[in-house]
């Protein structure tokens, strides 16, 4: 008897964007989606904010010296939905696979607000949803606004229950448990690159986080890391000190891990654009759950539990006074206005005056 759970190929993309060029980076992403689909993948994951790139300048100089880069980033950010999402969705549909891709999302409410967002597309090309990074990490707070609990979701798909977190969020045990508790089976974690000479060992940190989530959640983890291309170094390294900080090479990690925390595929070779492919058999989740099912019988929800606030953050909240309609109009005022409108053509001056006086008396204040 065949197993009721899917077995499929997942793909993790390690690549550099066409830096700060939204349209060219979307072109590159669509080509990589088609390549992954041709290789038989049913899910492909891209790096954090792949479109149009990570704001590496925040680690190179004081903020004032890099304001022009922020303007470029806002200019090249993605509207959701918009032309870029339409093109990415079309590529997903043509390739017949699920796509998780990081973008700089332009806020609909403010020209200067951006979100670090992962978009999730289905094989029919539909935008299934988006996740906005809850808390930008370290200096990233100068670039991105906060996400909220409305996007901390797991999606029921043909390749299992799919969830995603951006970069440092994969260090947050509460954010990770929110997905595990929703039955997550396949997790996409995506990251930028750091200069290879950086004192912070990003590759090791990514592998630790991915292994922890896979082992604790008994799920598969697909990790996609970015690269710093020579063209990016040339563009960002406009002083000797910046060139020194950028160095040579990229530190990142791209691979696929199983529910025991071991690397099943990858990691990709350093500094090489590559798609890592790995087989995911969801039935492999069952046996490890005998030991630690933290979303089930290996927990005590009467002792420990998590409250998830789904309310979206809003710049303005409108309230309607009691006894009024959605426009704030009391029923008595609306009745008098309707009567006035009905009588304008036939009422005598005395009748109109009486209606107006009644209306003014009914208005608040």
C-alpha positions in Angstrom: 0.0 0.0 0.0 1.4 3.4 -0.9 2.0 6.0 1.8 -0.6 8.8 2.1 2.1 11.4 2.4 4.0 13.0 -0.5 7.5 12.3 -1.6 9.0 15.1 -3.7 12.1 17.0 -4.7 12.8 20.3 -3.1 15.3 22.9 -4.4 17.2 25.6 -2.5 18.7 28.4 -4.6 22.1 30.0 -3.7 22.6 33.1 -5.8 23.2 36.8 -5.8 20.6 39.3 -7.0 21.1 41.8 -9.8 21.7 44.3 -7.1 19.0 46.9 -6.5 17.5 46.2 -9.9 14.1 44.8 -9.3 13.1 43.9 -12.8 16.5 42.2 -13.7 16.4 40.3 -10.4 12.9 39.1 -11.1 14.1 38.0 -14.5 16.8 36.0 -12.9 14.4 34.5 -10.3 12.0 33.4 -13.0 14.8 31.7 -14.9 15.9 29.8 -11.8 12.3 28.8 -11.1 12.1 27.3 -14.6 15.4 25.6 -14.1 14.2 24.0 -10.8 10.9 23.0 -12.4 12.8 21.3 -15.3 14.8 19.4 -12.8 11.7 17.9 -11.3 11.4 20.1 -8.1 8.0 20.7 -6.6 9.2 23.4 -4.2 12.0 26.0 -4.7 13.3 28.4 -2.0 15.1 31.7 -2.6 17.3 33.8 -0.3 16.2 36.5 2.1 15.1 39.8 0.3 16.5 38.4 -3.0 14.5 41.1 -4.8 16.3 43.4 -5.2 18.9 42.6 -2.5 20.1 42.9 1.1 21.1 46.3 2.4 24.7 45.4 3.1 25.6 49.1 3.4 24.2 49.2 7.0 27.4 47.4 8.1 29.8 49.5 6.1 29.3 53.1 7.1 27.3 55.6 9.2 23.6 55.9 8.1 23.9 59.4 6.7 26.5 58.3 4.1 24.1 55.6 2.8 20.8 57.4 2.5 21.0 57.3 -1.3 21.1 53.5 -1.2 17.9 53.5 0.8 16.2 55.6 -1.8 17.4 53.1 -4.4 16.1 50.2 -2.4 12.6 51.8 -1.9 12.5 52.6 -5.6 13.3 48.9 -6.4 11.0 47.4 -3.8 8.1 45.1 -4.6 4.4 46.0 -4.5 2.3 43.1 -3.2 0.3 42.4 -5.3 1.9 44.1 -8.3 3.7 43.5 -11.6 6.7 41.7 -10.0 4.4 39.3 -8.1 2.4 38.7 -11.3 5.6 37.7 -13.1 6.8 35.4 -10.3 3.4 33.8 -10.1 3.4 33.2 -13.8 6.8 31.5 -13.6 5.6 29.3 -10.7 2.6 28.3 -12.8 4.6 27.6 -15.9 7.1 25.5 -13.9 4.3 23.8 -11.9 5.9 24.2 -8.4 5.7 26.0 -5.1 7.9 29.1 -4.7 9.1 30.8 -1.5 11.1 34.0 -2.3 12.3 36.9 -0.2 11.5 40.5 -1.3 11.8 44.0 0.0 8.1 44.8 0.1 7.0 48.4 -0.4 4.4 49.5 2.2 1.0 50.5 0.8 0.7 53.2 3.5 4.0 55.1 3.4 6.6 55.8 0.7 9.5 55.3 3.2 8.3 52.1 4.8 9.7 48.6 3.8 9.1 45.1 5.0 11.4 42.1 4.9 8.9 39.7 3.3 8.7 36.1 2.1 6.2 35.5 -0.6 4.6 32.0 -1.1 3.3 31.1 -4.5 1.4 27.9 -5.5 1.9 25.8 -8.6 -1.2 27.5 -10.1 0.6 30.8 -9.9 -1.6 32.1 -7.0 0.0 34.1 -4.2 -0.9 31.9 -1.3 0.4 34.4 1.3 3.3 36.4 2.6 5.3 36.5 5.9 6.7 39.8 7.1 9.8 39.5 9.3 8.5 40.2 12.9 11.7 41.9 14.2 14.5 43.2 12.0 17.8 42.1 13.3 20.5 44.5 14.7 21.1 47.3 12.2 18.3 46.1 9.9 15.9 48.2 12.1 17.1 51.2 10.1 15.6 49.6 7.0 12.6 47.5 7.7 9.4 48.0 9.7 8.0 45.3 12.0 5.8 42.5 10.8 2.9 41.1 12.9 1.2 37.9 13.8 -1.3 38.0 10.9 1.4 36.5 8.6 2.8 33.9 11.0 1.0 31.0 9.2 1.4 27.5 7.9 -0.1 26.7 4.5 -1.7 23.4 3.6 -0.2 22.4 0.2 0.3 19.3 -1.9 3.9 19.1 -0.6 2.8 19.2 3.1 2.2 21.9 5.6 4.5 24.7 4.6 5.9 27.5 6.8 8.7 30.1 6.5 10.7 32.5 8.6 13.3 35.1 7.6 16.9 34.9 8.7 17.3 35.7 12.4 13.7 34.8 13.1 14.8 31.2 13.0 16.6 32.0 16.4 13.3 32.9 18.0 11.9 29.9 19.8 8.4 31.4 20.1 8.1 32.2 16.4 9.4 28.8 15.5 6.9 27.1 17.9 4.1 29.1 16.5 4.7 27.3 13.2 5.4 23.9 14.7 2.2 24.1 16.7 0.3 24.7 13.4 1.6 21.3 12.2 4.5 22.5 10.0 6.1 19.7 8.0 8.3 21.7 5.6 10.0 24.9 6.7 11.8 27.4 4.5 14.5 29.5 6.2 16.3 32.1 4.0 19.3 34.2 4.7 21.6 36.9 3.1 25.3 36.5 2.8 28.0 38.1 4.9 31.6 38.8 3.8 33.7 35.6 4.2 36.2 37.4 6.4 33.5 38.6 8.9 34.1 37.7 12.5 30.6 36.4 12.7 30.5 32.8 11.3 27.1 33.1 9.5 27.4 29.7 7.8 27.8 27.9 11.1 25.0 30.0 12.8 22.6 29.1 9.9 23.4 25.4 10.2 22.8 25.4 14.0 19.5 27.2 13.6 18.3 24.9 10.8 19.3 21.7 12.6 17.6 22.9 15.9 14.3 23.6 14.1 14.4 20.4 12.1 15.2 18.3 15.2 12.8 20.1 17.6 9.9 20.3 15.2 10.6 17.0 13.4 10.2 18.7 10.1 12.2 19.2 6.9 14.1 22.5 6.6 15.0 24.0 3.2 17.6 26.7 3.6 18.4 29.2 0.9 21.4 31.6 1.3 22.5 34.6 -0.9 25.9 35.6 -2.2 27.8 38.9 -2.5 28.7 39.2 -6.2 31.8 41.0 -7.5 29.4 43.6 -9.0 27.9 44.2 -5.6 31.4 44.7 -4.1 32.3 47.2 -6.7 29.1 49.1 -6.2 29.2 49.1 -2.4 33.0 49.4 -1.9 33.5 53.0 -2.9 36.2 53.6 -0.2 39.2 51.6 0.8 37.7 50.9 4.3 34.4 49.6 2.7 36.4 47.4 0.3 38.3 46.0 3.3 35.1 45.3 5.2 33.6 43.6 2.2 36.7 41.5 1.6 36.5 38.6 -0.8 34.0 35.7 -0.8 30.7 35.1 0.9 29.7 33.4 4.1 26.3 31.7 3.8 24.7 28.2 3.9 22.3 26.6 1.4 21.0 23.0 1.9 18.2 20.7 3.0 17.9 19.1 6.4 15.8 16.2 7.6 13.7 15.8 10.7 16.6 14.3 12.6 18.6 17.6 12.1 21.1 16.1 9.6 21.9 17.7 6.3 20.3 15.6 3.5 21.5 17.7 0.6 24.2 20.3 0.3 25.6 22.5 1.5 26.2 24.4 -1.7 29.8 25.3 -2.5 31.0 28.7 -1.1 30.8 31.6 -3.6 29.2 29.5 -6.3 25.7 30.0 -7.7 24.0 26.7 -7.4 20.6 25.0 -6.9 20.7 22.3 -4.2 18.2 19.5 -4.7 17.0 17.0 -2.1 14.3 14.4 -1.7 11.7 15.0 1.0 9.6 12.0 2.2 7.1 13.3 4.7 6.6 9.9 6.2 10.1 10.2 7.7 8.6 12.6 10.2 6.5 10.0 12.0 9.2 7.9 13.7 11.0 10.8 15.4 7.7 12.0 16.7 7.7 9.0 19.0 10.5 10.6 21.0 9.6 14.4 20.9 6.3 15.6 19.6 6.4 19.1 21.0 3.2 20.1 19.2 1.5 17.0 20.5 2.0 14.4 23.3 5.5 15.6 24.3 4.2 18.8 25.8 2.0 20.0 28.7 -0.2 22.7 27.4 -1.8 23.0 30.8 1.6 24.2 32.1 3.1 25.8 29.0 1.3 27.5 26.1 1.8 30.2 23.5 -0.6 33.1 22.8 -0.4 34.2 19.1 -1.8 37.7 18.4 -3.2 37.6 14.8 -4.2 41.3 14.8 -2.5 43.2 12.0 -0.6 46.3 12.9 -2.4 49.4 11.6 -1.5 53.1 11.5 -5.1 54.1 12.2 -8.0 52.4 13.9 -11.5 53.8 13.2 -14.4 53.5 15.6 -18.1 54.3 15.1 -20.0 55.9 18.0 -22.8 53.8 19.5 -26.1 54.4 17.8 -24.7 55.5 14.5 -24.2 53.8 11.2 -20.8 53.1 9.5 -20.7 56.7 8.4 -21.3 58.0 12.0 -24.8 59.2 11.2 -27.5 58.7 13.9 -30.8 57.1 12.6 -32.9 60.1 13.6 -30.6 62.4 11.6 -30.8 60.1 8.6 -34.6 60.0 8.8 -34.8 63.8 8.8 -32.4 64.1 5.9 -34.3 61.6 3.9 -37.5 63.5 4.6 -35.9 66.8 3.6 -34.7 65.3 0.3 -38.2 63.9 -0.4 -39.9 67.2 0.3 -37.6 69.7 -1.4 -39.6 69.8 -4.6 -43.1 70.2 -3.0 -42.8 71.5 0.5 -43.8 75.0 1.5 -41.2 77.4 2.9 -42.8 76.9 6.4 -42.5 73.0 6.1 -38.9 73.2 4.9 -38.0 75.6 7.8 -39.6 73.2 10.3 -37.6 70.2 8.8 -34.3 72.1 8.9 -34.9 73.2 12.5 -35.6 69.6 13.5 -32.5 68.5 11.7 -30.3 71.0 13.4 -31.7 70.1 16.7 -30.9 66.4 16.1 -27.3 67.0 15.1 -24.7 66.4 17.9 -23.1 69.4 19.5 
